[in-house]
């Protein structure tokens, strides 16, 4: 019983290869069935996302397992085996467990700490469960992976701070205004980042988004997306005193908003704080306004610096997370090993008993005319020798069964005695 | 004995709260609150036993009143913490409470007999309102400092140590405003009850005793702040600075006047 994984991710293969080896939702059931039908494979699970494709399996053969999965990938997707081998990685035993725990905790993702991967792994597990591709070991393994992922999220800060410009803008807004309810946002101009920030703000509960653009139709169209209100470009200035957050992404060649205007606006607002986000290049909001009391201005460079600082924080936290995941993987693997102690002891006893019986039979057939007492003595002798020889190994095995942290490598025992 | 235990517990609580600032762990938060609550309990018992001894509220001299002030701060904070989970505020408030009680411990205790003037039913009214008012101003002081720290980070675009740990600017400003609206009427009541009592004890409502004068100055600072907030929109940075200024003036009124200027209000 060995856990193996064969797969590829954004780290080992470009998108063109990843999409060729991906499994669609509809093909999952069939693919899992075929994986389980492979020789020596008892359980299987497939994770297929835009950034990774991985097949996990519980195989009774460590050496043959990964090549079989690679071959399966090659045959299923009609890709030459060499290509598959070039772009995939494989892990077995503790390394496979470790890899899974890392993936589920988002440590192997493009953006460490991203929240989607856990959901994706959970879905893959649900599907495998539904199609009866998993059994006891995998159920235990994946349940454990989910709780490790949760532990990592709560005990480290890898998911804590915004690592994209638009999320950083929202985070800052919350730091200034506390709750976003009843707040008004004005979007000046268009642009992907600005719209994304406005969307996030809307989903975080701002009351309304006012949209203005040089072309009124553009403003109308954008306003529809946020259920907002379009404003004609020559009128937006008059609404500034009602607005709390201004996102500017216009393409004007000069400053649209200057300090004297902002000072007037702040007076009209009785000094309620205002947050300006200037994503335009060149800047459309005079940087001097940052000096006005209760006014906060961030341009695109500032937001990038925030993101950079947050990424560094995440990387620091990732180190902590790796430690947690490593320890958990070792613990789980030791538990897996301990499951094999009892069958191993049984195999050991069975094998030595078989040898004893066979040799005793041979000797008894050569030694003619033995009295029953002599035959009994020989039985007792051979049994006693076997038991005394096995006593120490079995005691050691049993001792280590209870001690979860220090796993005995049963693989070695099984190899030495050729039990498999 | 109870006093010494209180000192220890407050000291440990302050250390834990400061540690909470560095490492945010729920276990640390619970420990800090528990230590502070424990200290508050022993402190309350100690004050109560003093009350039984004196037959009066135990605020008859400077060390006693500093100890009582510390108790007020902790009481207000613990109440706040029940309602809102503001552990970070604890990191700023407990050092203040600790300093107050440490000074109380360091000052020589007075062995003078109790001035008969102090035996009056005005005593608890005057003292309670004054101290509660001061307690809230102490809270406003802490939130003012926190506001300035956070504002410095957000304005300066430096997401440093405090940025992640302090609440939003809006919450800090609101805390400041709430403390002001609670503290100011209490201070007013304190001054008025003091004047009425002065008339009864010394024959005139107001005789420009240094304590009275400086209380008035304190009152004017906070009145200006309140008026500014309501009428001119003095919020955020300006309000924070004025709260810090007001508290400094209040401290002088509380302690400085006793040590530097002498007058009839010599008890505390």
Contacts between the chains, C-beta under 8 A, distances in Angstrom:
chain1	res1	chain2	res2	distance
A	161	B	164	7.5
A	172	B	154	7.1
A	174	B	168	6.2
A	175	B	150	7.6
A	175	B	154	6.1
A	175	B	163	7.2
A	175	B	168	5.3
A	175	B	169	6.9
A	176	B	154	6.4
A	176	B	168	6.4
A	176	B	169	5.3
A	176	B	170	6.8
A	177	B	168	6.5
A	177	B	169	7.7
A	177	B	170	5.2
A	178	B	167	7.4
A	178	B	168	3.9
A	178	B	169	7.6
A	178	B	170	3.7
A	178	B	171	4.9
A	178	B	174	7.9
A	179	B	170	7.7
A	269	B	233	7.5
A	270	B	232	7.6
A	270	B	233	3.2
A	270	B	235	7.9
A	271	B	232	7.9
A	271	B	233	3.7
A	271	B	234	7.1
A	271	B	235	5.3
A	271	B	236	6.7
A	272	B	233	7.3
A	272	B	235	7.4
A	273	B	169	6.8
A	273	B	170	7.3
A	273	B	236	6.5
A	290	B	155	6.7
A	293	B	236	6.4
A	293	B	237	5.4
A	293	B	238	6.9
A	294	B	235	6.9
A	294	B	236	4.5
A	294	B	237	7.0
A	296	B	154	6.0
A	296	B	155	6.4
A	298	B	157	6.8
A	302	B	157	4.9
A	305	B	157	6.7
A	306	B	157	7.4
A	306	B	159	5.9
A	309	B	159	5.3
A	310	B	159	7.6
